[in-house]
Amino acid sequence: GKSLLVGNLGGKRTAILTGRAHYYEEGRADVMRPALETLHEVGVKTLLLTNSAGSLEKDIPPGELMMISDHINYNGFNPLIGEPTDDRFVNMVDAYDPALRKLAMGIADDLWLTLKEGVYAWYSGPSFETPAEIKMIKGFGANAVGMSTVPEAILARFLGMRVWACSSITNMGAGLSDENISHQHTKEMALKGAKKLEQLLERLVGEL
């Protein structure tokens, strides 16, 4: 289940959502809006997002991390559709905070963690992408693909939060390797990346 944990991490007051609702569950891009609005109401200024993703790059293999520098909303669905105010026209330049990315890169160097940066493409799921779709998404300039994060990043910017996001790479995109992509496989590989992410996040939160 999904729950909210509140406590101290790295000496900072931190709220952790232990899961998220995805677009593919009910077909709503704004499904995480109430949760993010609640965090905003209680004073959260910085949102750190994590996900599992498929890599489109040979040098970012399963088990590694990719910090998100920008995204492609490949679906076109938007969590702000229906928002009545002009605040819906959110500027998405530097949506993934450059200062936070620089800080995280320095921490990764300190921890001897390999941390690549790249563009994340949002694909609705729940079926995995076809090899042809992967080829197209790679052609758009994406370095990884996944089924979350983009709606939350848009909502967080709408709410005025700083955003940082990182993907734990669980598989290569369809057609890029011989592995058989399955949800079970991605869950197993996610644990490998999670250990690295845990180290990185603890230090990052401590230095905010």
C-alpha positions in Angstrom: 0.0 0.0 0.0 0.9 3.7 -0.3 1.5 5.7 2.9 3.1 8.9 4.2 6.1 8.7 6.5 7.2 11.9 8.3 10.5 12.1 10.1 14.1 13.3 10.0 16.5 12.3 7.3 20.0 13.8 7.2 18.9 16.2 9.9 16.1 17.6 7.8 12.3 17.3 8.4 11.2 15.0 5.6 7.9 13.6 4.3 8.1 10.4 2.2 5.4 9.1 0.0 6.0 5.3 -0.1 4.4 4.9 -3.5 2.5 6.7 -6.2 -0.6 6.3 -8.3 0.2 5.9 -12.0 -1.7 7.2 -15.0 -2.0 3.7 -16.3 -4.1 2.6 -13.2 -7.2 4.8 -13.9 -6.2 7.0 -16.9 -5.9 10.3 -14.9 -2.8 12.4 -15.3 -3.7 14.5 -12.3 -4.1 11.5 -9.9 -1.2 12.7 -7.7 -2.4 16.3 -7.4 -4.2 15.9 -4.0 -1.1 14.3 -2.5 1.3 17.0 -3.9 -1.1 19.8 -2.9 -1.2 18.4 0.7 2.7 18.4 0.8 2.7 21.9 -0.5 0.2 23.0 2.2 2.4 21.7 5.0 5.3 23.6 3.6 7.3 21.2 1.4 9.5 23.3 -0.8 11.5 20.7 -2.6 10.3 17.5 -4.3 12.7 14.6 -4.9 11.2 12.1 -7.3 12.4 8.5 -8.0 11.3 5.9 -10.5 12.3 2.7 -12.3 13.0 3.2 -16.0 14.2 1.5 -19.2 17.5 2.7 -20.6 18.0 3.7 -24.2 21.8 4.0 -23.8 24.3 1.2 -23.7 26.4 3.2 -21.2 23.6 3.4 -18.7 22.9 -0.3 -18.1 20.5 -2.0 -15.6 21.5 -1.4 -12.0 22.8 2.1 -12.7 21.2 5.5 -12.0 20.2 8.3 -14.4 19.5 11.7 -13.0 16.8 13.5 -15.0 17.9 16.7 -16.7 14.7 17.2 -18.7 11.7 15.2 -19.9 9.6 14.5 -23.0 5.9 14.2 -22.4 5.5 11.6 -25.1 1.8 11.0 -24.2 0.7 14.6 -24.4 -1.6 14.0 -21.4 -1.2 16.8 -18.8 -2.2 16.9 -15.1 -3.2 20.6 -15.5 -5.9 20.0 -18.1 -9.0 21.5 -16.5 -7.1 23.9 -14.2 -9.2 27.1 -14.5 -6.5 29.7 -13.6 -3.7 31.1 -15.8 -1.2 29.4 -13.5 -1.8 26.4 -15.7 0.7 27.9 -18.2 3.7 26.6 -16.3 7.2 27.5 -17.6 9.1 24.1 -17.9 12.6 25.5 -18.6 15.0 24.1 -16.0 12.0 22.2 -14.4 14.6 19.8 -12.9 16.5 22.3 -10.8 20.1 22.9 -12.1 21.5 23.7 -8.6 20.1 20.4 -7.2 21.5 18.5 -10.1 24.9 20.0 -9.6 24.8 19.2 -5.9 23.8 15.6 -6.6 26.6 15.2 -9.1 29.1 16.3 -6.5 27.7 13.9 -3.9 27.8 11.0 -6.4 31.5 11.8 -7.0 32.2 11.8 -3.3 30.4 8.5 -2.9 32.1 6.9 -6.0 28.7 6.4 -7.5 28.3 6.5 -11.3 25.6 9.0 -12.0 24.7 9.9 -15.6 22.3 12.6 -16.6 19.7 12.3 -19.3 16.3 13.0 -20.7 13.4 10.9 -19.5 10.4 10.1 -21.8 7.0 9.4 -20.2 5.1 6.5 -21.8 1.6 5.7 -20.4 1.9 1.9 -20.0 0.9 -0.4 -18.6 2.2 -2.5 -21.6 5.9 -2.1 -22.2 7.0 -0.2 -25.3 7.4 -2.0 -28.7 10.9 -2.0 -30.3 9.6 0.4 -32.9 8.4 2.8 -30.2 11.7 2.6 -28.4 13.5 3.4 -31.7 11.2 6.4 -32.1 11.6 7.7 -28.5 15.4 7.4 -28.8 15.1 9.4 -32.0 13.3 12.1 -30.1 16.4 12.5 -27.9 15.3 10.5 -24.8 17.9 8.5 -22.9 15.4 6.6 -20.7 11.7 5.7 -20.7 9.2 5.1 -17.9 5.6 5.3 -16.9 5.6 8.0 -14.2 7.3 11.2 -12.9 6.4 13.6 -15.6 2.9 14.4 -14.3 4.3 14.9 -10.8 7.1 17.2 -12.0 4.6 19.3 -13.9 2.3 19.5 -10.8 5.2 20.4 -8.5 6.4 23.2 -10.8 2.8 24.5 -10.9 2.8 24.5 -7.1 6.2 26.4 -7.0 8.3 23.5 -5.7 11.9 22.8 -6.7 12.1 19.4 -8.4 14.9 16.8 -8.6 14.4 13.4 -10.1 16.4 10.2 -10.6 15.7 6.9 -12.4 16.9 3.6 -11.3 17.6 1.7 -14.5 16.0 -1.7 -14.5 16.2 -2.9 -18.1 17.2 -1.9 -21.6 14.4 -0.7 -23.9 12.7 -3.3 -26.1 14.9 -4.4 -28.9 18.1 -3.0 -27.4 19.2 -6.3 -25.6 18.5 -10.0 -25.5 16.9 -9.8 -22.0 13.2 -10.7 -21.7 11.5 -7.6 -20.2 9.0 -8.4 -17.5 7.6 -6.7 -14.5 9.2 -9.3 -12.3 12.6 -8.6 -13.9 12.3 -4.8 -13.4 11.4 -5.3 -9.7 14.5 -7.4 -9.1 16.8 -4.9 -10.9 15.1 -2.0 -9.0 16.5 -3.3 -5.7 20.1 -3.1 -7.1 19.7 0.6 -8.0 17.7 1.3 -4.8 20.8 0.8 -2.6 22.7 3.4 -4.6 19.7 5.8 -4.6 19.4 5.4 -0.9 23.0 6.6 -0.3 22.6 9.5 -2.8 19.3 10.7 -1.4 20.4 10.6 2.3 23.3 12.9 1.5 21.3 15.1 -0.9 18.6 15.7 1.7 21.2 16.4 4.3 22.8 19.1 2.1 19.5 20.8 1.1 
